[in-house]
Every structure is written in C-alpha cells, then in structure tokens.
C-alpha cells in the first residue's frame, strides 16, 4: 500500500484524511480515488479530503 496522508484516531474511531493541493479536476479526482483506496485498505466507512488552493484569483462559490 502507498503512503497514507493522515489517519485520525478519536474516541475509538478512525478516520482517513487525504490532503491535496488544488491542481485541477483530474488531480482532485485521483485524490478521491486514493481516499477510497485508503478506506478500503483500513476497513473504514468515513474519510475526508482536505484541499488547499493557493490561487489568489479564485472566486468562492
């Protein structure tokens, strides 16, 4: 298995957290796929993807 970004252990539960820098939709979709793989590998039902966008011209939606 490849490296995992973060596994959080909190009150007896585990959560996978995938950290990504925004580099476009295709890159984001690969991150979602990686998160899904983490969930399968660690037998988890819930995970999160935290994205960072350093583009100062981006508009919030």
C-alpha positions as CSV (number, residue, x, y, z in Angstrom):
1,X,0.0,0.0,0.0
2,X,1.2,3.5,-0.7
3,X,1.6,6.1,2.0
4,X,-1.5,7.5,3.7
5,X,-1.7,11.2,4.5
6,X,-3.4,11.1,7.9
7,X,-5.2,8.5,10.0
8,X,-7.0,10.1,12.9
9,X,-7.9,8.0,16.0
10,X,-10.6,9.7,18.0
11,X,-12.6,8.2,20.8
12,X,-12.2,4.7,19.4
13,X,-12.9,5.6,15.8
14,X,-10.5,6.0,12.9
15,X,-10.8,8.4,10.0
16,X,-8.7,8.7,6.9
17,X,-7.8,12.3,5.8
18,X,-6.4,12.9,2.3
19,X,-4.5,16.2,1.9
20,X,-4.4,17.7,-1.6
21,X,-3.2,20.9,-3.2
22,X,-5.6,22.0,-5.9
23,X,-4.1,21.4,-9.3
24,X,-7.3,20.9,-11.3
25,X,-10.2,18.5,-11.5
26,X,-8.3,15.5,-12.8
27,X,-5.8,15.7,-9.9
28,X,-8.7,16.1,-7.5
29,X,-10.4,13.0,-8.8
30,X,-7.3,11.0,-8.4
31,X,-7.2,12.2,-4.8
32,X,-10.8,11.0,-4.3
33,X,-9.8,7.6,-5.7
34,X,-6.8,7.4,-3.3
35,X,-9.1,8.2,-0.4
36,X,-11.4,5.5,-1.5
37,X,-8.5,3.1,-1.6
38,X,-7.4,4.1,2.0
39,X,-11.0,3.5,3.2
40,X,-10.9,0.0,1.7
41,X,-7.4,-0.8,3.0
42,X,-8.2,0.3,6.6
43,X,-11.8,-1.0,6.5
44,X,-13.2,2.4,7.3
45,X,-16.6,3.8,6.4
46,X,-15.8,7.5,6.6
47,X,-12.9,9.7,5.3
48,X,-12.2,13.3,4.4
49,X,-10.3,15.1,1.7
50,X,-8.9,18.5,2.7
51,X,-8.0,20.6,-0.3
52,X,-5.7,23.6,-0.4
53,X,-5.9,26.3,-3.1
54,X,-3.2,28.9,-3.2
55,X,-4.6,30.7,-6.3
56,X,-5.3,34.2,-5.1
57,X,-7.6,34.9,-8.1
58,X,-10.0,32.0,-7.3
59,X,-13.6,33.1,-6.7
60,X,-15.6,31.3,-3.9
61,X,-18.7,29.6,-5.0
